[in-house]
Amino acid sequence: QVFDNDTHPLDADERRLHWEAIREGGHVPDIDVPSAPVEIGAGAWIGFGSIILKGVSLGDECIVAAGSVVTSDVAPRTLVAGNPAREVRAID
């Protein structure tokens, strides 16, 4: 799963308005939902069930282990794993 936004407002009142609008069949266009692009480098491998959050850059040929939650950038040719994902080792 790759998310370039928080999918909902952080403010509780805005979240309630957002949910009510969705329930009624639409979205509220003026509600602020934080977002940032996700960059995936050439040859990056994202394991099954992983979650990549907004604003993250995955370096070329990095590996994200299955089930990891990536909250920060991953250097090229690096293996990361866990929740939150942490560097396990460099890839030779």
Buried (B, 14 or more C-beta within 10 A) or exposed (E): EBBBEBEBBEEEEBBEBBEEBEEEEEEBEEBEBEEEEBEBBEEBEBEEEBBBBBBBBBBEBBBBBEBBBBBEBBBBBBBBBEEEBEEBEEEE
